[in-house]
């Protein structure tokens, strides 16, 4: 089997690395790839958004299975185009990918499916959004006063924290958690008046802020059959102890103790199944990776948002633990035959992924810094350095993005996995390199609190 993976990030490096392990796979290509995929696969100099060129390559090379990694080509309809060309491809159609491509569509679908999520309102006018926030603030003040005087028993709504989301794709940066109404108004102005996220911010969602711990639930779907993957927890904030601005993810670990067997079953029954069923009813049958960002609130698990592809950096620790043949699995899903595939086999050991980032990220940063120490990092037992924002220049790996590497390791327990991951981080150097130092600590703190 010949496989083409589309993309150039850490998710794609983890995919090609895992796919190449299948005895049924003869060649793995990655378009356009990075310095890491050049080692574990064959890089193809075609952009992930150049759909005609990708189709031509797949036809000429007689590719048996294509796997688009990033959300942008999926939302643009790459799966529809490949299917129209008679090629086997794993991922959602353009209509199904709107589940990630539009926050408004996603929230409305959750409402139809009766999937638990935050209360929300959608806007295509900045002034309407600002007026809504004025009314929201007045309502909160009234409820807080009623609670203070004993006339209102529940202070649940007495909070000025809201979340403002750009409707479209914004490279993981279109979500702002606002601790005051004034802050929310500023975000609305930046998104809708100043066009901070371009067309992605022409429409927005304002929703209540959910409180609790976050977890990532990913599932393989072939339109009908749902096969959940092992749980994981991402670390979105830039700095230790979840401080600083949101990023695309500064690290992840799998599995997370937050997701018990009982909670996973609740998520399957109350979230995944209703979503897939409602997508079919809406004539948008979903095939691909359904990624539910979950907030574990005191009222139960609620969906923060949906993605329609593997998460980055969650993919790295999840695929480090997967023992089943990924190529067989994704091919079966693409063919609508997941129900015939045996259950997944997992390494019981946990895995931790630490993202090493460029100086300045998630703000402006410079590219082209030479990366040293990769050979020493590779010597750490049960560790793998997945490349994200890198490229080869004169045979040397240099930085080419904000999140540069995803250093991932397995361990007998989370403490050992964390230790090995940071042991592999230690020898890696480039000018301005940095990372969070507390990836996976939330799991330990959760267990200690529960005990």
N, C-alpha and C positions, 0 to 999 in steps of 0.2 A: 504494500500500500504506500502511495506517495501522498504526502500531506503538505498543505500550504497553510501557514499561520500568518494572519495579517495583523501588523502592529509593530511597535518598537519599544515597548515598555517592559517593566518587570513581570507583569502578568504573561506577556508573550514569551519571555525567556523561560519562565517556569513551564509554560505549555510545551514549548519545543523540547525542553530537557526531559519532560515526562513522556511525551509522545515518542521520542527517539528510543526509549527503553522497551517499547513493544516489539516482540519478535515478528510481528506481522508488518512492521513499518520498514520500508527500504530506504526512503529518503524523507527528510523534513526540510521544507523551505520556509523562510521568514521574510516578509516584505513590509517595510524595508529592513527591519531588524536593528540590532545594535552590536556593540563590541562583544557582548556575551553570547548572543545568538549566533554570532559568526563562529564561535567555538563549538556549540552544540547543534548547529544546523547550517544550512546554506543560505546566506543572505541574498535577497533579490532587491535591486535598487528601484523599487516601485513604491510610491507613496500609498498609504493606507486608503486615501480618498480617491485615488485614480482607478476607478472601478473598471473602465474599458481595458486599461492595460493589464490589470489583474486577471480579468477574464481571459484575455488573449494568452497570458502566460500559463494559466491553468489548463487551457485547451491544448496549447503546444506541448506542455510537459505531461499531459495526460494525468493530471492531479485527481486522485480518488476522493479526497475530502478536503474542503477548505473551511478554516475556522477563523472568522473575523474576531479580533480581540477587543478593540476599542468601541465605544458607543457611537462615535460620529459616523463611521461608515454604515453601521447598523441602522441608525436613524435615517440615513440618506437612502436606504433601500438596497444595499449591496446584496442581501440575501435574495431579494426578488430578481435582481439582475442575473445572478449566478444561476438561479433555478430556470430562468427564461433561456439561458444558454445551455441548459441540459447538464449542469454541473451539480454535484452533491455538495451541499454546504450546511453547516451547523450554525443556527442562529435564528433570531426572530425576523419576520418580515417587517417591512417599513411600517405597516399598520400596527403590528404588535409591539414594535420598538417604541411607539409613542408612549408606552408605559413609562419609559425613562425620558423620552424626548420632550414631554410636556408634563409639568407638575400639575397643571390644571386638569388635564385628561386623567392622570393617574389618581388624583384625589377624587374626582367625580366617579371613576370606576370603583374605587374602594367604597364609596358611598353606596353605589348600586349593589355591590357584592356584600354589603354589610360587614366589611372588614374593619376591625377596630383601628382607628387612627385619630390624630388630633383634629379638633374642630377647626374649620378654615373658612376663608372667604377669598374669592378670586377677583382680580381687577385688571382692566386694560386702560384705566385712566389714573394718572397720578393723583389728581385732585380727589377722585372718588376714594382712593386708598387713604389719603390724608384725612378726609372727612370721616372715614370709618374709624381710623385711629383716635380721632377726637372723641367720637361716640363711645369707643371701647374704653378710653380712659375715664370718661364720665361714669360709665357703668361700673367700672372697677371701684371708683371712689364711693359710689353709692352703696355697693355691696360691702365694702370694707367698713363703712359707717354703720350699716345695719348689723354687721357681725359684732362690731365694737359695742353697740347698744343692746346686744342680745336678741335682736329681731331676726337675725339671719344665722342659722346654725352652722353652715358650712363656709369656711373661708377659701374653698377650693379655687374659686375664680378671682379671688382678691390678689391678683398678681399683675404687675405691669410688664412682665416678660413675654415677648412674642417672638416668633420666627418669621423672617421675611425671606421668600424664595423667588428667584428668577424662574420664570416658567420654562425656559429652554435650557439647552446645554451650556454650561459655563465652566467646563474643566474642573468640576468639583469645588468651585469657589463661589457659586451663586446662592449660597445659604448663609444668612446672617442671624445669629441668635442675639436678640436685643434685650437688654436688662431694663430698658425704660422706653416709654412711648416716644420721647424726644429722639432717642437713638434710632428707633424704628422709622420715624419720619425722615431722619437724615438718610437712612438706607434707601427708602422709597425714592427720595429725590435723586440720589446718586444713580440708582438703577434706571429710573424712568425719565428724569429730566436730563441728567448728565450722560446717559447711555453707557454706564460703566461696563456693562456686559453686552453691549450692542443689541442685536435683535432678541437675544435670549431674555433680556429684561424688559421688553415691551409690554409683557403681561407678567403679573406677579401673583403670588399666593401669600396671604398673611394667616398664620395659624397660631394656636395656643402652644406655649412651650411645654413639652412633656418632661416630667422629672423621672429619673431612674438611671439604670445602667443600660448601655447600648450593647447589642450583639448583632452579628451578621449571620444570616441564614441564607445559604445558597442551595439551589435545587436544580437538577437536570429535568427538563420537561420536553416531551416529544409531541405535545398537543393534547395528549390525554393522560399519559403516565407521568407521575412525579416521583423522582428519586432524590431525596434530600442528601446533601453532603454533610460532613461533620461541621459542627459549629465553630465560630471564631469570633474574636473581638478585635476591632480596629482601634487605633488611637489617632483621632482626627486633629486634636489640638497640636500646635507646633512644639510646645515645650513641656517639660516635666510637670507632673501633677495636673495635667490637662489645662495648662495655662497658655495664653497667647491665641493668635488667630487660627481659624480652621485651615487645614491643608487637605491634600488628596489622601493623606494617611501617612503617619510617621512610624508605623509598625503594627504588627498583629501577632496573635498567637492562636493556636488551636489544639485541643478543644477548649471551650470556656466553661467553667463550673456554673456559670449563670444559667446555662441551658440544661436543665435536667431532662430525663426521659419524659416526664409528665408535661413539662413546658414545651418540649419539642412536639409532642403529640397535639397539644393545644394549638401550636402554631400551624401545624399541618392541617388540622381540621377547621380552624377558624380563619386562617389567613391564606395559605397556599392553595388549598382545594377550591374555596370560593372564588379566588382570583382567576385561576385557570379556567374554571367553569364559566365565569362571567365573560372572560375574554372570548370563549367559544360562542357564547350567546350573542356577543357583539360582532360576530363574524370576523374576529381577529385571533384565530387560534394561535396559541403561543408555543413555539418550539425554541429551545435555547436554554440559557441560564437565567433562572428567575432569582434575583437577589433581593431579599427583603431586609432592609435596615430596621431592626427592631429596638424599641425602647421598652424595657421591662419596668412598667409602672406598678404602683400598688393596686391598680385596677386590672392588672393583667398585661400581657404583651400587646403593644400597639405598633403599627407600621409608621416609621418616620418617612420612608420613601422607598420606591422600587428602582432597581437597576436591571438591565436586560443583558448583562454580561458578567463574567467573573470579576470580582473585586481585586483591586491592587492597593494594599499589599496582602489581602487575605489569601489570594491564590497561592502564594509562595508556601506558607506553612501547611495549607490544606493539601497541596499536591505533594509536599514532602512526606505526608503521612499516608497518602493513597497508595495501596498496594495493587489494586485492580488495574487491568490494562485500560488506560485512558483512551487509546485509539479505538479499541473495540467499543467502548462505552459511547463515545461521541458519534461514531459511525452508526451505531444502533439508534441513537436518538435522532440523527439526521434522517434516517430511514423510517422513523415512526415505529421502531421495534424495541423500545426500552422494556416493554413488558416481558420480552423474551430473555432479557439479560439477567444473569444471577445477581444476588445481592452484592453490595460493595464490600471489599476487604480493606481494613485499615490497620496501619501500624498503631499499636496502643500507646506508643510514646508521644508526648506532646511536642509541638514545634513552635519556635519563636522566630519572628522576622523583625529585624531592626533596620529601619530605613536610614541611610546616610544621605544627607542633603547638601546642596550647594549653599554657600554663604549668601544670605539675603532672602532665601526661600522662606515663606511663600510670596514674598515681594520680588523685586527685580534682582537678578543674579547674573553672573558672568559664566560663559561656557569656555571650553577649551583648556581646562586645567588637567594636566597629566596626572593619572591615577597610579599610585605606587603601592606595592605590598599585596597585590592580588595573589601572587604565588604563595606567599606565607599564609595568607588567610585560607587558601585551599588545603593547607596541611592539617587544619583543625578537623578532628574526627566528627563525622555526621553533620558537617556544615557545608553549605553551598552558597556562593555569592551570586545572586541573580542581578543582572544588569538592568537598569531602567533608563536613566538619562545618560547614555554613553554612546560614543562612536569611535571608530578606529581612524587614527591619523598617523600615517607612516608606520603602521604596525603597532602603534601604542594606543591604549585605551585612554580617552580623555572625556571630561564631563560634557554633557550635551542636554542638560535639563535640570530642573529644580530638585527632584528626587532622583538621585544618581544610582544608588545600589540598594538592594534588599538582602541583607546578610541574614541567612536563615539556618537554623540548627535544630536537630532532634536531641532529646535528652530523656533519661529515665523518668524524670518529673519536670515540672515547669522550671524549677530552680536550676536544674542542670542544663535544660535547653537554653535558658537565658544566659547562663554562664558561658556556654559554648558559643552562642551567637556573639556575645561581646568579646570573647577571645578572638573570634574571627574578625571582628571590627577593628580590634586594636592595631594590627600592623598596617591597615589601609590608610593611606594619606593622600591628600591633595590640598592645595591652598584653599582654606576656608571651609574644609569638611567639618560637619557636625552631625549629631544625632541626639535623640532623646535617650536618657539613661535608665528609664523606668518601664520599658516595654514588658508587659505581662504582670507587673506588680499589682494591677487591679484585681487579678485573679486571686493572688495571695491575700490581699486585704479583704476580699469578699468572703473567702473561706474562713479567715480568722473571725470576721464579724458574725458569720453564721454559726461558728462553734462557740 
